[in-house]
Structure formats: C-alpha cells, structure tokens
Amino acid sequence: MSLFEQAIEQHKQLIIDELERRVWERLEPRIQQELHARYMTVSEVARYLHVCEKTVRRLLRDGELPSFRVRSSILIRQQDVDAWIERQIIQGE
C-alpha cells in the first residue's frame, strides 16, 4: 500500500470515528431517556432476570426491588432492576 493510500485510509478512519462520536452524542440522551422511562411488569422482570415470578415477588416483598402499583398492576422501573443487578455483582466480588 502506498503512502497516499495509507493517508487516505487514515483520513477515512478519522471521518468514521468523528461520525460515530456525533451520532452517539445525539442518540445517547434518547437511549438514556428510554431506559429510564421503561417500566416492567412482574412477568417481564422475571424473564429479564431469568427467574420465576415468585422470586421477583419475593424481591419486591423484601424491599430489594422498588415498585409501584397502577390499579392492580405492579410495575418496576428497568433502571431499578439494573441497579439491583449491579449491587448483586458488587456483593459477589
């Protein structure tokens, strides 16, 4: 590969890196907003954690996972489930 071709490849990579950075800057706030706005049912949390619903209900009862009710539905924020997972990882270290 000639020096000219190498320079072209380096320039292309710089352009790609800059485009990725710009796209991420625009998308990250939307992604974070979606993550924070996601509410899950008991069955969705069970599937997410690969456990049975009884285990999720126990976590809710014991106060390990915060939740709220909308009429008869129990809802849990995904960010709270993810935070619980992180705590489990840290405690397991």
ChimeraX attribute file (.defattr): number of C-alpha atoms within 10 A of each C-alpha:
attribute: neighborCount
match mode: 1-to-1
recipient: residues
	/A:1	5
	/A:2	7
	/A:3	8
	/A:4	9
	/A:5	10
	/A:6	11
	/A:7	11
	/A:8	12
	/A:9	12
	/A:10	12
	/A:11	12
	/A:12	12
	/A:13	12
	/A:14	12
	/A:15	12
	/A:16	12
	/A:17	12
	/A:18	12
	/A:19	12
	/A:20	11
	/A:21	12
	/A:22	11
	/A:23	11
	/A:24	13
	/A:25	11
	/A:26	10
	/A:27	12
	/A:28	11
	/A:29	11
	/A:30	12
	/A:31	12
	/A:32	11
	/A:33	11
	/A:34	12
	/A:35	14
	/A:36	13
	/A:37	12
	/A:38	12
	/A:39	18
	/A:40	17
	/A:41	17
	/A:42	20
	/A:43	17
	/A:44	16
	/A:45	22
	/A:46	17
	/A:47	13
	/A:48	13
	/A:49	15
	/A:50	9
	/A:51	12
	/A:52	13
	/A:53	17
	/A:54	12
	/A:55	14
	/A:56	21
	/A:57	17
	/A:58	12
	/A:59	14
	/A:60	17
	/A:61	12
	/A:62	10
	/A:63	10
	/A:64	13
	/A:65	17
	/A:66	15
	/A:67	18
	/A:68	11
	/A:69	9
	/A:70	7
	/A:71	6
	/A:72	6
	/A:73	10
	/A:74	16
	/A:75	19
	/A:76	21
	/A:77	20
	/A:78	20
	/A:79	15
	/A:80	16
	/A:81	20
	/A:82	14
	/A:83	13
	/A:84	16
	/A:85	13
	/A:86	12
	/A:87	11
	/A:88	11
	/A:89	10
	/A:90	9
	/A:91	8
	/A:92	7
	/A:93	5
